[in-house]
Amino acid sequence: MIPLVLASELTKRVVVTLGGEAVAQIRDTVFDARAGRVTGFTLSGRGLLAGPLKESLPFSGVHAIGPSAVMIPGETVLEKRDVAMGADGAGHGEVIGAPVLTDQGTEIGTVLDVVIETGVSGRVVGFEISTDENTDRHRRKAFIPRGETLAVSGRALVVPAHARHFIADDLPSFSAQVEAFRAHTAQPYPQSPSTGTGGPA
Amino acid sequence: MMMFTQVQGLPVITADEAEPLGRVESLTIDAHTSGIACLRLSGAPRHITAIAWHAVEAVGRDAVIVRSRAAADPGQDSLPAHQEALGRRVLTEHGAAHGTVRDIAFDNTTGHIHTLYTALGDISGDRLLGIGSYAVVVRAEAS
């Protein structure tokens, strides 16, 4: 089972060094241009009146993203903010709200949130979407896995058409769907001749 | 083997002069060695607020014995800063919460931390990574 987390849930999560000191909390999650991976986090101070920090946390400095805290080896991994942000404009806000299309041209919904694999990888494994009538008679929230060759333009997000068969209703079952989706993508032709040994000719 | 809560409040006595130096307020752990670095004293009449573990002769059921006043005194500033572990929340290095430290078992001859007791299970002292003002961080269990 793949441990998953929504990007919005990371907001306000405390950043703790392996020495046990809380140094900041997550303010926002920053993705790379293709929304395939988390590149880092902007930070704010801890406490009610604390504002944004000048330092940011590059994803390479993250020891682990856990359910209770984001762990870092020490305060030295924090960088001046612009370093982790990068120059490309694929920030959090441009993914959220973008329409999701399949590579066959069907619109299936709009992005509500980004699903990240926790632990040490930081991979974006899929999206929480608000589905259209095309996909479902009732508008609802659903989770859809991302393809390996996902394209994001800032205006729209294109996923493989077969990703629609791996939609899940909640995060725990989505974890299993992502695994199934990956297995399916790795083996595109399950009816290949190699499985036919011993069958009737 | 003894518990932290058993040692708290014990009188500290010098063996040479039979002089009370105060009572044990808390024990400071060195997370890198998983051992006790020093004892913090309260009610110390001689301005000795901390005693390095190597100056401690014995930790018994009723008292902590230090060889002499002189042995207890030097090296005050080389002692690590105290971070209280009892009652502190526990996080694994993967960022998962693991309750709070209820009590700690240690070897009263070597000072080695044996077990951290939490409501969510026991943690071997060898898994200690760091003790800070926010949390006690432990290595994730090998699975």
Interface residues (C-beta under 8 A of the other chain):
Chain A: V14 V16 T17 L18 G19 G20 E21 A22 H63 A64 I65 G66 P67 S68 A69 V70 M71 T118 G119
Chain B: A31 Q83 R88 L91 T92 E93 H94 G95 A96 A97 L129 G130 I131 G132 S133 Y134 A135 V136 V137
